Amino acid sequence: MCRGGRMFAPTKIWRRWHRKININLKRYAVVSAISASAIPSLVMARGHRIESVPELPLVISDSAEGVEKTSTAIKVLKQIGAYADVEKAKDSQAIRTGKGKMRNRRYVSRKGPLIVYVTEGAKLVKAFRNIPGVEIANADRLNLLKLAPGGHLGRFVIWTKSAFEKLDSIYGTLDKSSEKKKGYVLPRPKMVNTDLARIINSDEVQSVVKPIKKDVKRAPLKKNPLKNLNAMLKLNPYAKTARIMSLLAEAQRVKAKKEKLDKKRKPISKEEAAAIKSAGKAWYQTMISDSDYTEFENFTKWLGVSQ
C-alpha cells in the first residue's frame, strides 16, 4: 500500500492531443505569418530587436549557406544588424516556473531570428544551431510554430536569396497559382490599403460625407401623469381643482375627527362623575328588583341581596 495513494481518474496518455484542420486553413495561417514577418511594426511588437536591420524582409546572399563555423555565423549576424536580437535571447535565459523545471525543460528563453534556407544538407545548419535563440528552417518545410511562436505573428525572419525567390513557386502569387500545391491561390486581401484612419480622414472622403450634427434633438423623457402633476394638467386641466378639493375635504375630515376625539378625552368634573356613579347604582337596583331570581335563596346569596 502506498501512503500517498493515487489521484482520482488519472490523466491518460491516449488523450486526443491533435485536432484535424483543413489544409486550406493551414496554408492561410502560414502565408499570413510570412506576410506579417515583413511588417516592422508587428516584428517590433513581438519583442525583436531590429533597430539596426537595414530592411524587412531581410534577404541575404546564398553564400551564407556555406558558412561552417559558429564564429563565422556570428560575424554574419553582426554584419546584417541581427546580433542584437540574438543577445536579447541569450540574456533572457531563466529558470522555468513550476514543475517543468524537474521534467527536462529547466530553462526558458525568448525567441531570436529564424533563418530560412533552401539547399538540402546546407552547412549553415550546424553553424547556426548552437547560437541561443536562433532557429533554422527549410523553405520547403516552413513550420507555423516557428513562423508564429505562441500564436503571435511577426517573427524576425532572415531569408537567403534562393529561399525568398522560391516562395513564389511554393505558394504562388496574386497573378498565378502555386506550382507545388495543386490549385492553391493566395488569399486576396480585403483592403488594398489597410490604414483605415487615413482613408476616413482623407480629403476625398471628407469632401463628400455629411457635416457633423451639432444640434442634436433628443427625445423628451416621458413622465407618468399619475405621479407628475404638470403632466396630468396637460391631459386634464380640471385635475388641479379636483386635487385642491380633495385636500380640503381631507383636512376637514381630519379636523372633525380630532374634535370628536378631544371631546371624548376631555376630563369630567367630580359632580359629573358622582352623577354618573349614582345613575349606575340606580340602574343596578332597578335590574335586581325586576329580576325573578330574587325569589330563590341561592340566587339571592349569589347576588348578595338581603330580603
Secondary structure per residue as TSV (DSSP state, phi and psi in degrees):
chain	resnum	aa	ss	phi	psi
A	1	M	-	360.0	125.7
A	2	C	-	-88.0	139.3
A	3	R	S	-71.3	-39.3
A	4	G	S	-71.7	-28.2
A	5	G	-	76.3	179.3
A	6	R	-	-111.6	162.9
A	7	M	-	-76.1	152.7
A	8	F	S	-74.1	136.2
A	9	A	S	48.2	64.7
A	10	P	-	-61.0	149.2
A	11	T	-	-68.4	139.5
A	12	K	-	-105.4	155.0
A	13	I	T	-80.0	-15.2
A	14	W	T	-90.9	38.1
A	15	R	S	-68.7	164.4
A	16	R	-	-86.3	86.7
A	17	W	-	-75.7	-34.2
A	18	H	-	-108.5	154.7
A	19	R	-	-125.6	138.8
A	20	K	-	-81.6	128.5
A	21	I	-	-125.7	143.7
A	22	N	-	-60.0	143.8
A	23	I	H	-61.6	-41.2
A	24	N	H	-63.8	-33.8
A	25	L	H	-70.2	-37.6
A	26	K	H	-62.7	-44.8
A	27	R	H	-65.3	-36.8
A	28	Y	H	-60.0	-41.7
A	29	A	H	-66.7	-40.2
A	30	V	H	-66.8	-47.5
A	31	V	H	-67.5	-30.5
A	32	S	H	-67.2	-40.0
A	33	A	H	-67.3	-37.5
A	34	I	H	-66.0	-43.4
A	35	S	H	-67.8	-33.8
A	36	A	H	-69.4	-26.0
A	37	S	T	-71.2	-9.0
A	38	A	T	-98.9	2.1
A	39	I	-	-103.9	113.6
A	40	P	H	-59.3	-36.6
A	41	S	H	-64.6	-39.2
A	42	L	H	-71.0	-36.7
A	43	V	H	-67.4	-41.7
A	44	M	H	-70.3	-33.8
A	45	A	H	-65.8	-25.8
A	46	R	T	-79.6	-8.8
A	47	G	T	105.7	5.7
A	48	H	-	-79.2	146.4
A	49	R	-	-94.2	99.3
A	50	I	-	-123.9	24.4
A	51	E	T	-65.3	-31.3
A	52	S	T	-95.6	0.5
A	53	V	-	-76.8	132.3
A	54	P	S	-65.7	-36.4
A	55	E	-	-160.7	164.5
A	56	L	S	-132.6	135.5
A	57	P	S	-68.3	145.5
A	58	L	E	-91.4	114.7
A	59	V	E	-116.6	128.2
A	60	I	E	-115.0	171.5
A	61	S	-	-69.5	156.6
A	62	D	G	-68.7	-13.9
A	63	S	G	-65.0	-17.9
A	64	A	G	-66.7	-21.1
A	65	E	G	-71.5	-15.2
A	66	G	G	-93.3	4.5
A	67	V	-	-68.7	129.5
A	68	E	-	-108.1	-36.1
A	69	K	-	-95.4	146.3
A	70	T	H	-67.3	-35.3
A	71	S	H	-62.4	-39.0
A	72	T	H	-67.5	-37.1
A	73	A	H	-64.0	-37.5
A	74	I	H	-65.9	-38.7
A	75	K	H	-62.8	-38.3
A	76	V	H	-63.0	-43.6
A	77	L	H	-64.8	-36.8
A	78	K	H	-68.8	-36.5
A	79	Q	H	-65.8	-35.7
A	80	I	T	-92.5	2.4
A	81	G	T	79.3	19.7
A	82	A	-	-102.0	-1.3
A	83	Y	H	-73.6	-21.3
A	84	A	H	-63.2	-35.1
A	85	D	H	-70.9	-32.3
A	86	V	H	-67.6	-42.7
A	87	E	H	-64.2	-36.3
A	88	K	H	-60.2	-45.1
A	89	A	H	-66.5	-36.9
A	90	K	H	-67.5	-41.3
A	91	D	H	-76.3	-13.8
A	92	S	T	-89.2	1.5
A	93	Q	-	-64.9	128.5
A	94	A	E	-146.1	166.2
A	95	I	E	-78.9	134.5
A	96	R	-	-65.1	143.2
A	97	T	S	-82.5	150.4
A	98	G	S	90.9	-167.3
A	99	K	G	-81.8	-6.3
A	100	G	G	-62.3	-24.8
A	101	K	G	-65.4	-19.0
A	102	M	G	-96.2	3.0
A	103	R	T	-121.9	44.5
A	104	N	T	62.7	24.9
A	105	R	-	-139.9	61.5
A	106	R	-	-71.5	-36.1
A	107	Y	E	-111.2	149.8
A	108	V	E	-130.2	152.8
A	109	S	-	-155.3	163.5
A	110	R	-	-74.6	163.0
A	111	K	-	-84.8	140.7
A	112	G	-	-102.0	-154.8
A	113	P	-	-73.8	154.6
A	114	L	E	-109.2	124.7
A	115	I	E	-103.7	124.4
A	116	V	E	-110.6	124.2
A	117	Y	E	-122.1	178.8
A	118	V	-	-129.9	-25.6
A	119	T	S	-81.0	127.8
A	120	E	T	-68.5	136.5
A	121	G	T	71.1	25.9
A	122	A	-	-64.5	148.6
A	123	K	T	-73.9	-21.0
A	124	L	H	-67.6	-15.0
A	125	V	H	-62.9	-45.6
A	126	K	H	-75.0	-26.7
A	127	A	H	-73.9	-38.0
A	128	F	H	-96.7	-12.0
A	129	R	T	-71.9	-18.7
A	130	N	T	-96.0	4.4
A	131	I	S	-89.4	129.6
A	132	P	T	-60.1	133.2
A	133	G	T	84.2	-16.3
A	134	V	-	-85.8	134.2
A	135	E	E	-124.9	153.3
A	136	I	E	-122.2	141.8
A	137	A	E	-145.8	147.4
A	138	N	E	-88.6	142.4
A	139	A	G	-63.5	-28.5
A	140	D	G	-78.0	-16.8
A	141	R	G	-131.5	57.8
A	142	L	-	-71.6	130.4
A	143	N	-	-102.5	128.6
A	144	L	H	-63.9	-31.0
A	145	L	H	-68.2	-22.8
A	146	K	H	-90.7	-33.3
A	147	L	H	-72.9	-31.8
A	148	A	S	-139.9	74.4
A	149	P	G	-62.6	135.1
A	150	G	G	71.3	11.8
A	151	G	G	80.4	9.8
A	152	H	-	-103.5	121.3
A	153	L	-	-73.3	158.9
A	154	G	-	104.8	35.9
A	155	R	-	-71.8	140.2
A	156	F	-	-76.0	110.0
A	157	V	E	-114.2	133.2
A	158	I	E	-110.8	119.4
A	159	W	E	-103.2	142.2
A	160	T	E	-82.0	160.0
A	161	K	H	-60.5	-44.0
A	162	S	H	-65.5	-38.9
A	163	A	H	-66.1	-39.3
A	164	F	H	-69.2	-37.3
A	165	E	H	-71.6	-26.3
A	166	K	H	-75.8	-13.9
A	167	L	H	-61.7	-32.8
A	168	D	H	-66.3	-36.5
A	169	S	H	-77.4	-28.1
A	170	I	H	-78.8	-49.9
A	171	Y	H	-106.9	-7.9
A	172	G	-	78.8	-175.6
A	173	T	-	-127.7	-176.6
A	174	L	S	-71.5	-15.1
A	175	D	S	-98.5	-28.2
A	176	K	S	-137.4	158.3
A	177	S	-	-82.7	173.3
A	178	S	-	-71.9	147.0
A	179	E	S	-88.3	-29.8
A	180	K	S	-91.9	-30.3
A	181	K	S	-111.1	112.5
A	182	K	T	-63.6	124.8
A	183	G	T	72.2	12.0
A	184	Y	-	-90.9	132.1
A	185	V	-	-125.0	140.5
A	186	L	-	-60.9	142.1
A	187	P	-	-65.8	139.2
A	188	R	-	-80.0	138.9
A	189	P	-	-71.3	142.7
A	190	K	S	-69.7	-31.5
A	191	M	-	-131.6	136.7
A	192	V	S	-70.6	-43.8
A	193	N	-	-113.8	114.7
A	194	T	-	-88.1	0.9
A	195	D	-	-81.2	85.8
A	196	L	H	-67.3	-37.9
A	197	A	H	-63.4	-38.5
A	198	R	H	-68.0	-36.0
A	199	I	H	-66.3	-45.2
A	200	I	H	-65.5	-39.7
A	201	N	T	-86.4	3.9
A	202	S	S	-70.2	156.6
A	203	D	H	-65.1	-33.1
A	204	E	H	-64.8	-39.5
A	205	V	H	-79.3	-42.9
A	206	Q	H	-67.1	-22.6
A	207	S	T	-75.6	-19.1
A	208	V	T	-112.1	-11.5
A	209	V	S	-78.5	158.4
A	210	K	-	-71.4	148.9
A	211	P	-	-68.0	164.4
A	212	I	-	-69.2	133.1
A	213	K	-	-82.1	109.8
A	214	K	-	-89.2	-36.1
A	215	D	S	-91.6	98.6
A	216	V	-	-97.1	123.6
A	217	K	-	-94.2	113.1
A	218	R	-	-97.1	146.0
A	219	A	-	-67.4	132.7
A	220	P	-	-66.5	152.5
A	221	L	-	-78.4	123.5
A	222	K	-	-74.5	134.0
A	223	K	-	-110.2	149.9
A	224	N	-	-81.9	117.1
A	225	P	T	-63.0	-25.9
A	226	L	T	-73.7	-18.8
A	227	K	T	-111.5	-24.1
A	228	N	-	-111.0	119.3
A	229	L	H	-67.9	-39.7
A	230	N	H	-63.0	-38.4
A	231	A	H	-66.7	-35.5
A	232	M	H	-69.7	-36.2
A	233	L	H	-65.6	-29.7
A	234	K	H	-67.7	-32.3
A	235	L	H	-86.8	-37.9
A	236	N	-	-138.1	99.3
A	237	P	T	-63.5	-24.7
A	238	Y	T	-76.6	-7.2
A	239	A	H	-62.4	-32.4
A	240	K	H	-68.4	-43.6
A	241	T	H	-64.5	-42.9
A	242	A	H	-63.1	-37.8
A	243	R	H	-65.2	-42.4
A	244	I	H	-64.6	-43.0
A	245	M	H	-63.9	-40.5
A	246	S	H	-65.5	-37.2
A	247	L	H	-66.8	-41.2
A	248	L	H	-65.4	-42.1
A	249	A	H	-63.7	-40.4
A	250	E	H	-63.5	-40.6
A	251	A	H	-65.2	-38.1
A	252	Q	H	-66.8	-39.7
A	253	R	H	-64.7	-40.3
A	254	V	H	-64.6	-40.3
A	255	K	H	-65.6	-43.1
A	256	A	H	-65.0	-40.2
A	257	K	H	-64.3	-39.3
A	258	K	H	-66.5	-40.9
A	259	E	H	-64.5	-39.3
A	260	K	H	-65.4	-41.9
A	261	L	H	-68.4	-39.0
A	262	D	H	-64.4	-36.1
A	263	K	H	-67.0	-38.5
A	264	K	H	-71.8	-33.5
A	265	R	T	-87.8	2.3
A	266	K	S	-71.7	128.6
A	267	P	-	-65.9	142.5
A	268	I	-	-98.7	160.2
A	269	S	-	-82.1	172.2
A	270	K	H	-67.7	-37.7
A	271	E	H	-63.1	-42.6
A	272	E	H	-66.9	-39.7
A	273	A	H	-63.9	-39.6
A	274	A	H	-66.2	-39.3
A	275	A	H	-64.7	-40.1
A	276	I	H	-65.5	-38.7
A	277	K	H	-68.4	-43.0
A	278	S	H	-65.2	-36.5
A	279	A	H	-66.3	-36.4
A	280	G	H	-66.3	-40.3
A	281	K	H	-66.1	-41.0
A	282	A	H	-62.2	-41.2
A	283	W	H	-64.8	-36.4
A	284	Y	H	-66.4	-43.0
A	285	Q	H	-64.6	-39.3
A	286	T	H	-63.5	-38.6
A	287	M	H	-66.6	-37.5
A	288	I	H	-69.4	-43.9
A	289	S	H	-66.9	-31.6
A	290	D	H	-81.0	-10.2
A	291	S	-	-84.8	145.5
A	292	D	G	-80.2	-13.1
A	293	Y	G	-73.3	-11.0
A	294	T	G	-67.4	-18.4
A	295	E	G	-75.5	-19.4
A	296	F	S	-99.0	141.7
A	297	E	H	-67.3	-41.8
A	298	N	H	-62.9	-42.1
A	299	F	H	-72.0	-32.4
A	300	T	H	-68.2	-37.2
A	301	K	H	-65.7	-41.9
A	302	W	H	-65.1	-38.4
A	303	L	H	-79.1	-16.0
A	304	G	T	73.8	35.3
A	305	V	-	-107.2	132.7
A	306	S	-	-99.7	138.0
A	307	Q	-	-76.1	360.0
